[in-house]
Structures are given as structure tokens and as C-alpha cells.
Amino acid sequence: LRSLLGELIIRNRRATSDVKFTKRYAKTIRIQLSKSEKELYDSVSDIVRNQYAGSPQQVKMALRILQEEIGSIPPAAVSTLESLKDKLPDSVAVSDLIRQCNHLAFSEKVKVLIDVINKIPDKAIVFTKFRASHAAITTAMEKCGIPYSPLHGGLTRHEKEKSIKEFQHSSKVLVATDVGSEGRNLQFCNHIVN
């Protein structure tokens, strides 16, 4: 089988090919949270820390996701907080956290992202893990008049292709979830923001 496949399949490795890749430059931008964002982050982290031990496995998983979401931007944590409201002892405190998350949609991270996008002279891809973060980012792009194309798992195949073409030809930014890494050729873009 190996010899038969050897006649049909040729495997080239980077080391044996003469492909020259562009040098990559990575830059980390540290963002100082506002006082209210820091307090919210600390409050959510306290709940995760205090409720994790002794909770059922399903609640533990939700708490781990909640910690990731609050590290993204506050609106990303809303749906998980809502699902945990009846499973945690202090539902009033959780309701207050939900209100705070909704109030902080235009967070410091989003403000810095908008500033970074405005400084980039050409196209950029913004990757985010959570759909709620994706929604908050696209809302901020709209408010700031930045042409963007959305790419997420809720789109049909046709809508995804349309979004990629729109990004290639007219939009400045592609705001994508993990769907954006599904083997698409985006080499016409030189900037990525995670």
C-alpha cells in the first residue's frame, strides 16, 4: 500500500522546499483595566475561586469558562453568569455582576483595539474566542465607522464565503471566531490581533 500511495502522493516538507516565509513580528500590548472593570474582574474571580471547590462537575466547567470570558471582555461573561444564577448561593450578587458586564460593553480592551485598528494602514484580522466578545467588537466597529466583515460559526457556508470576499475587497477588518482558522487563505492580510 505504501509503495502504491508513494506513486500518487508526494509529501513535501518545509525543510526540503524552497518556500521563503515573511518574518513575523509579534507585539504584546498591556492594557490597564478601568477601576470598574478591575473591580468586576476581581468580583467574578472571587466567585470562581470560592465556588469551585465542592461544586458539581457541570458547575466547575461553567466557572472555568466564566473566568476565561471575563478575561476577554465583560459582555462575554453574561450568558454564563445567567446560567449560573440559580446554581450559586447568592443570585442577587450574580444579577449585579450581569448588570455590570452589560454596562461595560465598551471596555478598555475594545478602546485599545479600535485605536490599534485605526493605526494599521491596511487590513487586519481580529480573532476572539467568544461570540459575545465578537458581538461587542463588531458593535464598536460600527460605532467608530470602521468597515468590517464578521466571521463566526452562526453563519452559513455561503455567508462565510461572502464575508471573506467582502473582507478581501472592501472591508478593513475581519472579526472572526475560531471559524476563521478553518483552512481559509487570508494571505492578503498582514495584521492579526488576538
N, C-alpha and C positions, 0 to 999 in steps of 0.2 A: 504494500500500500504506500509506503514511504517513497519508494522509487517511482511509482506511478504518479503520485502527487508532486514529486520533485520536477516532473516534466511540465506540470501545469501551474504550479505555484512557485513564484520566485520571491524569496523574502530578503528584502534589503534592510540593513540596519544603518542607523545614523553614522556609526563609526566607519562603515565601508562606503557610504555615499559621499558625494562632494557637495552636499547642501550646506550653504552658509546661512546661519540664522542671525538675525539682528540682535545686538546686545540689548539686554533688558536692564532697565533702571527702576528699582523699587524705592518708594519713598513712604515713610510712615508719618502720618500727621497725628499728633496727640491733640485731643480735644478736651478742653476744660468744661465739664458739665456746669450748667447754671445751678444756683443754690437749690431751686425747687426740683430740678432733675436729679441732683445728688441725693436729696432727701428721699425722693421717690425710689431711686435705685437702692438706697440703704434699707428702706422700709420693706421693699419686696425681698431683698436678700435676707433680711431678718426673718420674714415669714418662711422662706425656703429653708433656712438653717434650723429654725425652731420646729417646723412641722415635719421635716424629712424623716427623722428617726421615729420609728413606730407607726408610720403611715403605711397603708396598703400599697402594693407594688404599682397599681394604676395611678395613685396619687403621687407617689415618688417620681414616676415618669413625667407627670404633668408639672411637678415642681422643677425638675431638671430643665424641661422645655421653657418654663416660665423664666428661669434665670437666664437662659440664652436670649429669650425675647426681650427682656428688659435691658439687656446689654446691647441690643440692636437699637431700637428707638421705642419710647414709651407706648405708642399705639399698638405695637406688635404684641404686647402682653395682654391686651384687653380680652380677647376671646378665651385665653387660658385662665385668666383671673375669673371671668364669668363662669367657666366650667367648674372652677374650684370653690366658688362662693358657698355652695351648700355642703361642701366636703370639709371645710375648715371651720374651726370653732368660732372665730369672730367674723361673721359675714358682714357686719357694719364696717369694719376696717377694710375688708376686701372691696366693698362697694365704694368706699372713699378712694382707694387706690385706682379703681377703674375710672372714676371721675377725673382724678389727677392725670392718668395716662391719656385720656381723651383731650384734656386741656393742653397737654404738651406735645401736640402733633408737629409743630414747627420747632423741633428740638435743636440744640446746638450742633449736633451731628448733621442735621439737614441743612442748617445755615452754612456750615463749613463746606458741605457737599456742593451747594449752589455756588459758593464762592470759587471752589476748585473748578467746577464745570465752566464758569464764566471766564476763567483764566486759561483754559485749554483752547488753543486756536482751532482745533479740528474735532473730529468725532471722538466720543468716549462711550464705553460700556460701563454701566453701574450694576454690579451684582449684589443682590441681597438674598437672604435665606427665606425670609418670611413674607407672605402675601400682604400682611398688614403694613409692613415696612415698605413694600413695593407701592402700595396704595398711597401712603403718606408722601413718599418721594415723588410719585407722579403728580400728586396734588400740588406739591411745592413747585415742581417744574412748570405746571400750568400757571400758577400764580405769578411766577417770575418770567413768564413768556419764553421759556426755553423749549424749543421743539424736540419732542421725544417720541420714541416708539416703545410700547410695552411688550414684554415677552414673559409669559408665565404659563403655568400648567392649565389654567382655565380657558385658554384659547384653543380653538380648533386648529388642525394642521394647516388649513388654508389661511386662517388668521395669523398664525405664526409666520408663515412664508410672506404674507403681505406686510407684516410688521418688519421683518428683516429687509425686504426690498425698500420699504419706506425709509428705514434707517440708512441703508446704503446710499439712497439717492437724495433724501431731503432732510431727515431729522439729524439733530446734533448728538442726541443721546439715546442709547438703548438701555432701558431699565429692565433688567432680567433677573428672574429667579434661577434656580438650578437648571431649568429647562434650556437656558442659554448655552449650556455646556454640552448639549446633545449633538456633537459632531457637526456643527454648523461652521461654514467657512466665513469668518469675520475678519480676515486678514487685511481688509481695507481700513480697519480701525487700529490706532496705535496706543490708545489710552484705556486702562481698565481701573475702575475704582471698586474696591470690595468694602 
